[in-house]
């Protein structure tokens, strides 16, 4: 396989090395959180009563998140910017800007989710979103009837 190399700084892996270093046809194993992107890693779990989504987003605050649910589509986004500067007297000697943003969307059949009871909490760097299922969509245990 051909690889692009950074001949000026061979010990520093470049974005293209990471992007083109893998098998491009193996789309099932892509984790964009590992290639210097700001797309957070996500876990999605389904149980008989709900869907749970966990978004790894350390360093953010509750107020940094925006969640929308519309017609079976949950969108989670965040934007955060920061500016730091050092002053020596009246002159600015150094100024740094930081900007982070992401948006993830999930499609879940609208007739399954009870949209009025969707909840979210942010704890220890992880956003936890719970999408309860409607009563009629929950898996019911099968009742066995004995023949007498």
KAMOTA-V624084 format. One line per field, one symbol per residue. phi: phi as a letter, one per 30 degrees, with the letter a starting at -180 (. if undefined). burial: b if it has 9 or more other ideal C-beta (glycine too) atoms within 8 Angstrom, else e. A space follows every 50 residues. Layout:
BEGIN
phi=???
burial=???
END
This chain:
BEGIN
phi=.dbdbcddbddcdceddddcdcdddcddcdbddcciccdddbcbbbbdca cbbccdbdicceddcbbbbbhibcccbabbbbbbbccciccdcabbcbbb aabbbbcbeddcddedcdbbbcbhibdccccdddedcddcddcdcddc
burial=eeeeebeeeeeeeeeebbebebeeeeeeeeeebeeeeeebebebeeeeeb bbbbbbbeebeeeebebebeeebbbbbbebeeeeeeeeeeeeeeeeebeb bbebebebeeeebbeeebebebeeebbbbbbbbbeeebeeeeeeeeee
END
